[in-house]
Amino acid sequence: MKVDVVSLFPAYLDPLNLSLLGKAQTQGLVQVQVHDLRNWATDPHRSVDDTPYGGGPGMVMSPLVWGSALDHIREGAQTKPTLIIPTPSGEPFSQVLAAEFSRAEHLVFACGRYEGIDSRVGVHYSSSEQWEKVREISIGDYVLAGGEVATLVIIEAITRLIPGVLGNPQSVVDDSFSRPDSFIEGPVYTKPLGWRGLEVPEVLRSGNHGAIEQWRQDQAQARTRKYRPDLLTEIPPEQV
């Protein structure tokens, strides 16, 4: 998979070179390139924004600069990219979307700032035959200072699903939200057996794999009821 990220603050994306994703790049499973949006600014001040039509606070990022940046990336692409624009007003990100995006060959992330990117950018590339699609994505019901943090979240969720990135493929199967009808994951434990007056549940030490599996399912169901009761509507009644 090839991933391009366009940002006003390229250093913000340095964590993409760490941990599993850094290793995946070394192994050739993922190719990541971060671009400085100001490289496509044309005025002496390297401006990337302007005042909004209709008035209001803040500034809006210019379609002139974004168009030049995205056109440049597309010109060097071997396949049609998918453009992802992180925004609080986009469709909610989910494990299902992460799985969908993990099968893409080329993803381009546009990290907005200020009041966001001129809306014509998304509209234009949505209708362009040179691009696979445009997806506006929200990682939650809150507002960040820019799209960089959201991009880090989305890329990590996507790339860990690419075969070979995780050492144990079973980890993906057991994840919370791995299926639309699954409970969130229950509690986990490791050594030592006792810690600050708290002990590992006896069933996990029993060696009875059937009992352990049942305990894990019960705990997952209880945790889902407590923290994410909204998910129970997607789970068949016989499982709840």
Order of alpha helices (4+ residues) and beta strands (2+ residues): beta-alpha-beta-beta-beta-alpha-beta-alpha-beta-alpha-beta-alpha-alpha-beta-beta-alpha
